[in-house]
Amino acid sequence: MKVRAAVLEEFGAPLEVQELELAEPKAGEVLVRLVACGVCHTDLYTASGADPSG
């Protein structure tokens, strides 16, 4: 199935919404429709490449 995901290709680059292929749910799994989400500020800091522990 096709899904959209915010993807980081490299440190310092912006997040890009991409369409990806994902396997269908298996027995015992569920598919949840996500309407909105947030991105944690500390995750963005690490993704920027500025986090020395990162």
PDB file of N, H, CA, C and O in Angstrom:
ATOM      1  N   MET A   1       0.842  -1.165   0.000  1.00  0.00           N
ATOM      2  CA  MET A   1       0.000   0.000   0.000  1.00  0.00           C
ATOM      3  C   MET A   1       0.891   1.233   0.000  1.00  0.00           C
ATOM      4  O   MET A   1       2.029   1.181   0.467  1.00  0.00           O
ATOM      5  N   LYS A   2       0.385   2.322  -0.515  1.00  0.00           N
ATOM      6  H   LYS A   2      -0.539   2.364  -0.894  1.00  0.00           H
ATOM      7  CA  LYS A   2       1.129   3.581  -0.555  1.00  0.00           C
ATOM      8  C   LYS A   2       0.806   4.395   0.698  1.00  0.00           C
ATOM      9  O   LYS A   2      -0.352   4.493   1.104  1.00  0.00           O
ATOM     10  N   VAL A   3       1.843   4.978   1.305  1.00  0.00           N
ATOM     11  H   VAL A   3       2.784   4.899   0.975  1.00  0.00           H
ATOM     12  CA  VAL A   3       1.677   5.853   2.467  1.00  0.00           C
ATOM     13  C   VAL A   3       2.518   7.107   2.244  1.00  0.00           C
ATOM     14  O   VAL A   3       3.459   7.099   1.450  1.00  0.00           O
ATOM     15  N   ARG A   4       2.177   8.170   2.941  1.00  0.00           N
ATOM     16  H   ARG A   4       1.412   8.177   3.586  1.00  0.00           H
ATOM     17  CA  ARG A   4       2.993   9.384   2.909  1.00  0.00           C
ATOM     18  C   ARG A   4       3.742   9.476   4.227  1.00  0.00           C
ATOM     19  O   ARG A   4       3.191   9.183   5.288  1.00  0.00           O
ATOM     20  N   ALA A   5       5.005   9.885   4.149  1.00  0.00           N
ATOM     21  H   ALA A   5       5.452  10.122   3.287  1.00  0.00           H
ATOM     22  CA  ALA A   5       5.845   9.974   5.342  1.00  0.00           C
ATOM     23  C   ALA A   5       6.767  11.177   5.222  1.00  0.00           C
ATOM     24  O   ALA A   5       7.226  11.511   4.130  1.00  0.00           O
ATOM     25  N   ALA A   6       7.036  11.829   6.354  1.00  0.00           N
ATOM     26  H   ALA A   6       6.663  11.558   7.241  1.00  0.00           H
ATOM     27  CA  ALA A   6       8.039  12.889   6.399  1.00  0.00           C
ATOM     28  C   ALA A   6       9.394  12.208   6.547  1.00  0.00           C
ATOM     29  O   ALA A   6       9.627  11.485   7.515  1.00  0.00           O
ATOM     30  N   VAL A   7      10.281  12.437   5.590  1.00  0.00           N
ATOM     31  H   VAL A   7      10.091  13.024   4.803  1.00  0.00           H
ATOM     32  CA  VAL A   7      11.552  11.719   5.514  1.00  0.00           C
ATOM     33  C   VAL A   7      12.711  12.707   5.581  1.00  0.00           C
ATOM     34  O   VAL A   7      12.685  13.761   4.945  1.00  0.00           O
ATOM     35  N   LEU A   8      13.724  12.347   6.361  1.00  0.00           N
ATOM     36  H   LEU A   8      13.745  11.491   6.878  1.00  0.00           H
ATOM     37  CA  LEU A   8      14.955  13.133   6.423  1.00  0.00           C
ATOM     38  C   LEU A   8      16.021  12.358   5.661  1.00  0.00           C
ATOM     39  O   LEU A   8      16.386  11.252   6.059  1.00  0.00           O
ATOM     40  N   GLU A   9      16.519  12.924   4.577  1.00  0.00           N
ATOM     41  H   GLU A   9      16.222  13.823   4.254  1.00  0.00           H
ATOM     42  CA  GLU A   9      17.514  12.248   3.742  1.00  0.00           C
ATOM     43  C   GLU A   9      18.932  12.448   4.258  1.00  0.00           C
ATOM     44  O   GLU A   9      19.774  11.565   4.095  1.00  0.00           O
ATOM     45  N   GLU A  10      19.219  13.610   4.889  1.00  0.00           N
ATOM     46  H   GLU A  10      18.535  14.327   5.022  1.00  0.00           H
ATOM     47  CA  GLU A  10      20.555  13.883   5.411  1.00  0.00           C
ATOM     48  C   GLU A  10      20.471  14.969   6.473  1.00  0.00           C
ATOM     49  O   GLU A  10      19.544  15.778   6.478  1.00  0.00           O
ATOM     50  N   PHE A  11      21.465  14.978   7.388  1.00  0.00           N
ATOM     51  H   PHE A  11      22.219  14.321   7.384  1.00  0.00           H
ATOM     52  CA  PHE A  11      21.503  16.007   8.421  1.00  0.00           C
ATOM     53  C   PHE A  11      21.487  17.391   7.784  1.00  0.00           C
ATOM     54  O   PHE A  11      22.170  17.633   6.789  1.00  0.00           O
ATOM     55  N   GLY A  12      20.709  18.291   8.360  1.00  0.00           N
ATOM     56  H   GLY A  12      20.154  18.095   9.169  1.00  0.00           H
ATOM     57  CA  GLY A  12      20.652  19.668   7.894  1.00  0.00           C
ATOM     58  C   GLY A  12      19.653  19.904   6.775  1.00  0.00           C
ATOM     59  O   GLY A  12      19.323  21.053   6.480  1.00  0.00           O
ATOM     60  N   ALA A  13      19.168  18.846   6.148  1.00  0.00           N
ATOM     61  H   ALA A  13      19.437  17.913   6.388  1.00  0.00           H
ATOM     62  CA  ALA A  13      18.182  18.988   5.077  1.00  0.00           C
ATOM     63  C   ALA A  13      16.784  19.090   5.691  1.00  0.00           C
ATOM     64  O   ALA A  13      16.559  18.596   6.796  1.00  0.00           O
ATOM     65  N   PRO A  14      15.858  19.718   4.996  1.00  0.00           N
ATOM     66  CA  PRO A  14      14.492  19.785   5.524  1.00  0.00           C
ATOM     67  C   PRO A  14      13.794  18.428   5.412  1.00  0.00           C
ATOM     68  O   PRO A  14      14.153  17.600   4.575  1.00  0.00           O
ATOM     69  N   LEU A  15      12.802  18.215   6.260  1.00  0.00           N
ATOM     70  H   LEU A  15      12.510  18.887   6.940  1.00  0.00           H
ATOM     71  CA  LEU A  15      11.954  17.032   6.119  1.00  0.00           C
ATOM     72  C   LEU A  15      11.185  17.156   4.806  1.00  0.00           C
ATOM     73  O   LEU A  15      10.726  18.242   4.452  1.00  0.00           O
ATOM     74  N   GLU A  16      11.047  16.056   4.094  1.00  0.00           N
ATOM     75  H   GLU A  16      11.420  15.174   4.381  1.00  0.00           H
ATOM     76  CA  GLU A  16      10.298  16.034   2.841  1.00  0.00           C
ATOM     77  C   GLU A  16       9.186  15.005   2.956  1.00  0.00           C
ATOM     78  O   GLU A  16       9.417  13.884   3.409  1.00  0.00           O
ATOM     79  N   VAL A  17       7.991  15.379   2.549  1.00  0.00           N
ATOM     80  H   VAL A  17       7.803  16.290   2.181  1.00  0.00           H
ATOM     81  CA  VAL A  17       6.891  14.419   2.522  1.00  0.00           C
ATOM     82  C   VAL A  17       7.041  13.605   1.241  1.00  0.00           C
ATOM     83  O   VAL A  17       7.048  14.147   0.136  1.00  0.00           O
ATOM     84  N   GLN A  18       7.163  12.286   1.419  1.00  0.00           N
ATOM     85  H   GLN A  18       7.158  11.846   2.317  1.00  0.00           H
ATOM     86  CA  GLN A  18       7.349  11.372   0.294  1.00  0.00           C
ATOM     87  C   GLN A  18       6.290  10.283   0.339  1.00  0.00           C
ATOM     88  O   GLN A  18       5.759   9.961   1.402  1.00  0.00           O
ATOM     89  N   GLU A  19       5.991   9.726  -0.811  1.00  0.00           N
ATOM     90  H   GLU A  19       6.422   9.988  -1.674  1.00  0.00           H
ATOM     91  CA  GLU A  19       5.093   8.582  -0.884  1.00  0.00           C
ATOM     92  C   GLU A  19       5.947   7.320  -0.894  1.00  0.00           C
ATOM     93  O   GLU A  19       6.834   7.167  -1.733  1.00  0.00           O
ATOM     94  N   LEU A  20       5.670   6.421   0.045  1.00  0.00           N
ATOM     95  H   LEU A  20       4.949   6.545   0.726  1.00  0.00           H
ATOM     96  CA  LEU A  20       6.449   5.196   0.200  1.00  0.00           C
ATOM     97  C   LEU A  20       5.547   3.978   0.089  1.00  0.00           C
ATOM     98  O   LEU A  20       4.337   4.065   0.294  1.00  0.00           O
ATOM     99  N   GLU A  21       6.146   2.852  -0.236  1.00  0.00           N
ATOM    100  H   GLU A  21       7.130   2.781  -0.402  1.00  0.00           H
ATOM    101  CA  GLU A  21       5.418   1.588  -0.275  1.00  0.00           C
ATOM    102  C   GLU A  21       5.558   0.912   1.088  1.00  0.00           C
ATOM    103  O   GLU A  21       6.666   0.801   1.612  1.00  0.00           O
ATOM    104  N   LEU A  22       4.451   0.463   1.660  1.00  0.00           N
ATOM    105  H   LEU A  22       3.551   0.553   1.235  1.00  0.00           H
ATOM    106  CA  LEU A  22       4.439  -0.190   2.966  1.00  0.00           C
ATOM    107  C   LEU A  22       3.633  -1.475   2.851  1.00  0.00           C
ATOM    108  O   LEU A  22       2.604  -1.510   2.176  1.00  0.00           O
ATOM    109  N   ALA A  23       4.096  -2.522   3.507  1.00  0.00           N
ATOM    110  H   ALA A  23       4.932  -2.493   4.056  1.00  0.00           H
ATOM    111  CA  ALA A  23       3.379  -3.800   3.474  1.00  0.00           C
ATOM    112  C   ALA A  23       2.010  -3.660   4.135  1.00  0.00           C
ATOM    113  O   ALA A  23       1.839  -2.885   5.076  1.00  0.00           O
ATOM    114  N   GLU A  24       1.049  -4.414   3.636  1.00  0.00           N
ATOM    115  H   GLU A  24       1.188  -5.044   2.871  1.00  0.00           H
ATOM    116  CA  GLU A  24      -0.291  -4.444   4.233  1.00  0.00           C
ATOM    117  C   GLU A  24      -0.193  -5.017   5.644  1.00  0.00           C
ATOM    118  O   GLU A  24       0.701  -5.816   5.922  1.00  0.00           O
ATOM    119  N   PRO A  25      -1.112  -4.616   6.552  1.00  0.00           N
ATOM    120  CA  PRO A  25      -1.095  -5.188   7.903  1.00  0.00           C
ATOM    121  C   PRO A  25      -1.284  -6.703   7.859  1.00  0.00           C
ATOM    122  O   PRO A  25      -2.024  -7.230   7.029  1.00  0.00           O
ATOM    123  N   LYS A  26      -0.603  -7.380   8.764  1.00  0.00           N
ATOM    124  H   LYS A  26      -0.002  -6.951   9.438  1.00  0.00           H
ATOM    125  CA  LYS A  26      -0.705  -8.837   8.875  1.00  0.00           C
ATOM    126  C   LYS A  26      -1.721  -9.186   9.956  1.00  0.00           C
ATOM    127  O   LYS A  26      -2.257  -8.297  10.618  1.00  0.00           O
ATOM    128  N   ALA A  27      -1.982 -10.459  10.131  1.00  0.00           N
ATOM    129  H   ALA A  27      -1.546 -11.181   9.593  1.00  0.00           H
ATOM    130  CA  ALA A  27      -2.899 -10.918  11.172  1.00  0.00           C
ATOM    131  C   ALA A  27      -2.432 -10.397  12.527  1.00  0.00           C
ATOM    132  O   ALA A  27      -1.253 -10.503  12.864  1.00  0.00           O
ATOM    133  N   GLY A  28      -3.350  -9.839  13.295  1.00  0.00           N
ATOM    134  H   GLY A  28      -4.308  -9.753  13.021  1.00  0.00           H
ATOM    135  CA  GLY A  28      -3.019  -9.314  14.618  1.00  0.00           C
ATOM    136  C   GLY A  28      -2.542  -7.871  14.590  1.00  0.00           C
ATOM    137  O   GLY A  28      -2.306  -7.289  15.649  1.00  0.00           O
ATOM    138  N   GLU A  29      -2.390  -7.270  13.401  1.00  0.00           N
ATOM    139  H   GLU A  29      -2.582  -7.743  12.541  1.00  0.00           H
ATOM    140  CA  GLU A  29      -1.982  -5.874  13.268  1.00  0.00           C
ATOM    141  C   GLU A  29      -3.176  -5.041  12.823  1.00  0.00           C
ATOM    142  O   GLU A  29      -4.157  -5.581  12.313  1.00  0.00           O
ATOM    143  N   VAL A  30      -3.095  -3.744  13.013  1.00  0.00           N
ATOM    144  H   VAL A  30      -2.298  -3.305  13.427  1.00  0.00           H
ATOM    145  CA  VAL A  30      -4.164  -2.846  12.586  1.00  0.00           C
ATOM    146  C   VAL A  30      -3.574  -1.727  11.737  1.00  0.00           C
ATOM    147  O   VAL A  30      -2.385  -1.422  11.828  1.00  0.00           O
ATOM    148  N   LEU A  31      -4.412  -1.129  10.923  1.00  0.00           N
ATOM    149  H   LEU A  31      -5.378  -1.377  10.849  1.00  0.00           H
ATOM    150  CA  LEU A  31      -4.043   0.030  10.126  1.00  0.00           C
ATOM    151  C   LEU A  31      -4.753   1.230  10.730  1.00  0.00           C
ATOM    152  O   LEU A  31      -5.977   1.229  10.857  1.00  0.00           O
ATOM    153  N   VAL A  32      -3.997   2.253  11.104  1.00  0.00           N
ATOM    154  H   VAL A  32      -3.002   2.254  11.001  1.00  0.00           H
ATOM    155  CA  VAL A  32      -4.556   3.444  11.737  1.00  0.00           C
ATOM    156  C   VAL A  32      -4.386   4.619  10.788  1.00  0.00           C
ATOM    157  O   VAL A  32      -3.287   4.863  10.289  1.00  0.00           O
ATOM    158  N   ARG A  33      -5.460   5.340  10.538  1.00  0.00           N
ATOM    159  H   ARG A  33      -6.352   5.142  10.943  1.00  0.00           H
ATOM    160  CA  ARG A  33      -5.373   6.533   9.699  1.00  0.00           C
ATOM    161  C   ARG A  33      -4.940   7.701  10.572  1.00  0.00           C
ATOM    162  O   ARG A  33      -5.601   8.029  11.557  1.00  0.00           O
ATOM    163  N   LEU A  34      -3.843   8.317  10.211  1.00  0.00           N
ATOM    164  H   LEU A  34      -3.306   8.051   9.410  1.00  0.00           H
ATOM    165  CA  LEU A  34      -3.301   9.457  10.941  1.00  0.00           C
ATOM    166  C   LEU A  34      -3.698  10.722  10.202  1.00  0.00           C
ATOM    167  O   LEU A  34      -3.412  10.867   9.014  1.00  0.00           O
ATOM    168  N   VAL A  35      -4.357  11.640  10.899  1.00  0.00           N
ATOM    169  H   VAL A  35      -4.590  11.523  11.865  1.00  0.00           H
ATOM    170  CA  VAL A  35      -4.834  12.869  10.278  1.00  0.00           C
ATOM    171  C   VAL A  35      -3.814  13.988  10.440  1.00  0.00           C
ATOM    172  O   VAL A  35      -3.653  14.814   9.541  1.00  0.00           O
ATOM    173  N   ALA A  36      -3.125  14.024  11.572  1.00  0.00           N
ATOM    174  H   ALA A  36      -3.256  13.353  12.303  1.00  0.00           H
ATOM    175  CA  ALA A  36      -2.128  15.065  11.829  1.00  0.00           C
ATOM    176  C   ALA A  36      -1.103  14.527  12.813  1.00  0.00           C
ATOM    177  O   ALA A  36      -1.378  13.595  13.569  1.00  0.00           O
ATOM    178  N   CYS A  37       0.079  15.124  12.795  1.00  0.00           N
ATOM    179  H   CYS A  37       0.302  15.881  12.181  1.00  0.00           H
ATOM    180  CA  CYS A  37       1.104  14.749  13.756  1.00  0.00           C
ATOM    181  C   CYS A  37       2.019  15.938  13.984  1.00  0.00           C
ATOM    182  O   CYS A  37       1.966  16.928  13.254  1.00  0.00           O
ATOM    183  N   GLY A  38       2.842  15.835  14.985  1.00  0.00           N
ATOM    184  H   GLY A  38       2.885  15.031  15.578  1.00  0.00           H
ATOM    185  CA  GLY A  38       3.823  16.871  15.274  1.00  0.00           C
ATOM    186  C   GLY A  38       5.220  16.293  15.183  1.00  0.00           C
ATOM    187  O   GLY A  38       5.409  15.077  15.137  1.00  0.00           O
ATOM    188  N   VAL A  39       6.188  17.181  15.160  1.00  0.00           N
ATOM    189  H   VAL A  39       6.035  18.169  15.197  1.00  0.00           H
ATOM    190  CA  VAL A  39       7.586  16.771  15.159  1.00  0.00           C
ATOM    191  C   VAL A  39       8.233  17.396  16.388  1.00  0.00           C
ATOM    192  O   VAL A  39       8.148  18.606  16.594  1.00  0.00           O
ATOM    193  N   CYS A  40       8.875  16.575  17.196  1.00  0.00           N
ATOM    194  H   CYS A  40       8.944  15.592  17.028  1.00  0.00           H
ATOM    195  CA  CYS A  40       9.514  17.023  18.430  1.00  0.00           C
ATOM    196  C   CYS A  40      10.675  17.971  18.108  1.00  0.00           C
ATOM    197  O   CYS A  40      11.490  17.689  17.229  1.00  0.00           O
ATOM    198  N   HIS A  41      10.740  19.089  18.824  1.00  0.00           N
ATOM    199  H   HIS A  41      10.078  19.318  19.537  1.00  0.00           H
ATOM    200  CA  HIS A  41      11.801  20.075  18.601  1.00  0.00           C
ATOM    201  C   HIS A  41      13.182  19.460  18.773  1.00  0.00           C
ATOM    202  O   HIS A  41      14.102  19.797  18.028  1.00  0.00           O
ATOM    203  N   THR A  42      13.342  18.565  19.740  1.00  0.00           N
ATOM    204  H   THR A  42      12.595  18.292  20.346  1.00  0.00           H
ATOM    205  CA  THR A  42      14.660  17.949  19.937  1.00  0.00           C
ATOM    206  C   THR A  42      15.023  17.030  18.767  1.00  0.00           C
ATOM    207  O   THR A  42      16.202  16.891  18.439  1.00  0.00           O
ATOM    208  N   ASP A  43      14.039  16.409  18.140  1.00  0.00           N
ATOM    209  H   ASP A  43      13.082  16.522  18.406  1.00  0.00           H
ATOM    210  CA  ASP A  43      14.311  15.607  16.942  1.00  0.00           C
ATOM    211  C   ASP A  43      14.783  16.499  15.797  1.00  0.00           C
ATOM    212  O   ASP A  43      15.700  16.134  15.062  1.00  0.00           O
ATOM    213  N   LEU A  44      14.158  17.668  15.644  1.00  0.00           N
ATOM    214  H   LEU A  44      13.413  17.965  16.241  1.00  0.00           H
ATOM    215  CA  LEU A  44      14.592  18.608  14.605  1.00  0.00           C
ATOM    216  C   LEU A  44      16.003  19.108  14.879  1.00  0.00           C
ATOM    217  O   LEU A  44      16.789  19.294  13.950  1.00  0.00           O
ATOM    218  N   TYR A  45      16.328  19.326  16.153  1.00  0.00           N
ATOM    219  H   TYR A  45      15.689  19.174  16.907  1.00  0.00           H
ATOM    220  CA  TYR A  45      17.677  19.766  16.521  1.00  0.00           C
ATOM    221  C   TYR A  45      18.704  18.702  16.135  1.00  0.00           C
ATOM    222  O   TYR A  45      19.743  19.021  15.559  1.00  0.00           O
ATOM    223  N   THR A  46      18.419  17.456  16.447  1.00  0.00           N
ATOM    224  H   THR A  46      17.575  17.196  16.916  1.00  0.00           H
ATOM    225  CA  THR A  46      19.323  16.368  16.073  1.00  0.00           C
ATOM    226  C   THR A  46      19.424  16.262  14.553  1.00  0.00           C
ATOM    227  O   THR A  46      20.516  16.074  14.017  1.00  0.00           O
ATOM    228  N   ALA A  47      18.308  16.380  13.862  1.00  0.00           N
ATOM    229  H   ALA A  47      17.420  16.533  14.297  1.00  0.00           H
ATOM    230  CA  ALA A  47      18.300  16.289  12.402  1.00  0.00           C
ATOM    231  C   ALA A  47      19.066  17.429  11.744  1.00  0.00           C
ATOM    232  O   ALA A  47      19.546  17.289  10.619  1.00  0.00           O
ATOM    233  N   SER A  48      19.181  18.556  12.439  1.00  0.00           N
ATOM    234  H   SER A  48      18.791  18.670  13.353  1.00  0.00           H
ATOM    235  CA  SER A  48      19.887  19.711  11.868  1.00  0.00           C
ATOM    236  C   SER A  48      21.384  19.459  11.752  1.00  0.00           C
ATOM    237  O   SER A  48      22.076  20.125  10.982  1.00  0.00           O
ATOM    238  N   GLY A  49      21.884  18.483  12.528  1.00  0.00           N
ATOM    239  H   GLY A  49      21.322  17.942  13.154  1.00  0.00           H
ATOM    240  CA  GLY A  49      23.311  18.199  12.539  1.00  0.00           C
ATOM    241  C   GLY A  49      24.060  18.985  13.590  1.00  0.00           C
ATOM    242  O   GLY A  49      25.270  18.819  13.742  1.00  0.00           O
ATOM    243  N   ALA A  50      23.353  19.849  14.330  1.00  0.00           N
ATOM    244  H   ALA A  50      22.370  19.984  14.207  1.00  0.00           H
ATOM    245  CA  ALA A  50      23.996  20.697  15.335  1.00  0.00           C
ATOM    246  C   ALA A  50      24.169  19.999  16.680  1.00  0.00           C
ATOM    247  O   ALA A  50      24.939  20.464  17.521  1.00  0.00           O
ATOM    248  N   ASP A  51      23.466  18.896  16.894  1.00  0.00           N
ATOM    249  H   ASP A  51      22.841  18.519  16.211  1.00  0.00           H
ATOM    250  CA  ASP A  51      23.527  18.176  18.170  1.00  0.00           C
ATOM    251  C   ASP A  51      24.827  17.376  18.237  1.00  0.00           C
ATOM    252  O   ASP A  51      25.007  16.443  17.454  1.00  0.00           O
ATOM    253  N   PRO A  52      25.737  17.719  19.151  1.00  0.00           N
ATOM    254  CA  PRO A  52      27.020  17.018  19.209  1.00  0.00           C
ATOM    255  C   PRO A  52      26.895  15.535  19.574  1.00  0.00           C
ATOM    256  O   PRO A  52      27.784  14.744  19.258  1.00  0.00           O
ATOM    257  N   SER A  53      25.796  15.154  20.238  1.00  0.00           N
ATOM    258  H   SER A  53      25.074  15.797  20.494  1.00  0.00           H
ATOM    259  CA  SER A  53      25.618  13.744  20.600  1.00  0.00           C
ATOM    260  C   SER A  53      24.936  12.969  19.485  1.00  0.00           C
ATOM    261  O   SER A  53      24.785  11.751  19.576  1.00  0.00           O
ATOM    262  N   GLY A  54      24.522  13.670  18.433  1.00  0.00           N
ATOM    263  H   GLY A  54      24.645  14.659  18.360  1.00  0.00           H
ATOM    264  CA  GLY A  54      23.757  13.190  17.445  1.00  0.00           C
ATOM    265  C   GLY A  54      23.683  12.341  16.383  1.00  0.00           C
ATOM    266  O   GLY A  54      22.643  12.259  15.729  1.00  0.00           O
TER     267      GLY A  54
END
